[in-house]
Amino acid sequence: MSLSPELLEILVCPKCKGELEYRTEPAEQLVCHACRLVYAVEDDIPIMLIDEATPL
């Protein structure tokens, strides 16, 4: 499964409020290019915690 288009429209980076790129390969993740952070998606739930994000 993947994230719904409606959810992807409203999600923004919690740090800078910028746009997120949704990637499905090699794993589901949301990427903020401005902050250079990657937010994981686990069981179709985006983990939008800045402390849990990994550097790009």
Secondary structure as a PSIPRED ss2 file (coil, helix, strand):
# PSIPRED VFORMAT (PSIPRED V4.0)

   1 M C   1.000  0.000  0.000
   2 S C   1.000  0.000  0.000
   3 L C   1.000  0.000  0.000
   4 S C   1.000  0.000  0.000
   5 P H   0.000  1.000  0.000
   6 E H   0.000  1.000  0.000
   7 L H   0.000  1.000  0.000
   8 L H   0.000  1.000  0.000
   9 E H   0.000  1.000  0.000
  10 I H   0.000  1.000  0.000
  11 L C   1.000  0.000  0.000
  12 V C   1.000  0.000  0.000
  13 C C   1.000  0.000  0.000
  14 P C   1.000  0.000  0.000
  15 K C   1.000  0.000  0.000
  16 C C   1.000  0.000  0.000
  17 K C   1.000  0.000  0.000
  18 G C   1.000  0.000  0.000
  19 E C   1.000  0.000  0.000
  20 L C   1.000  0.000  0.000
  21 E E   0.000  0.000  1.000
  22 Y E   0.000  0.000  1.000
  23 R E   0.000  0.000  1.000
  24 T C   1.000  0.000  0.000
  25 E C   1.000  0.000  0.000
  26 P C   1.000  0.000  0.000
  27 A C   1.000  0.000  0.000
  28 E C   1.000  0.000  0.000
  29 Q E   0.000  0.000  1.000
  30 L E   0.000  0.000  1.000
  31 V E   0.000  0.000  1.000
  32 C E   0.000  0.000  1.000
  33 H C   1.000  0.000  0.000
  34 A C   1.000  0.000  0.000
  35 C C   1.000  0.000  0.000
  36 R C   1.000  0.000  0.000
  37 L E   0.000  0.000  1.000
  38 V E   0.000  0.000  1.000
  39 Y E   0.000  0.000  1.000
  40 A E   0.000  0.000  1.000
  41 V E   0.000  0.000  1.000
  42 E E   0.000  0.000  1.000
  43 D C   1.000  0.000  0.000
  44 D C   1.000  0.000  0.000
  45 I E   0.000  0.000  1.000
  46 P E   0.000  0.000  1.000
  47 I C   1.000  0.000  0.000
  48 M C   1.000  0.000  0.000
  49 L C   1.000  0.000  0.000
  50 I H   0.000  1.000  0.000
  51 D H   0.000  1.000  0.000
  52 E H   0.000  1.000  0.000
  53 A C   1.000  0.000  0.000
  54 T E   0.000  0.000  1.000
  55 P E   0.000  0.000  1.000
  56 L C   1.000  0.000  0.000
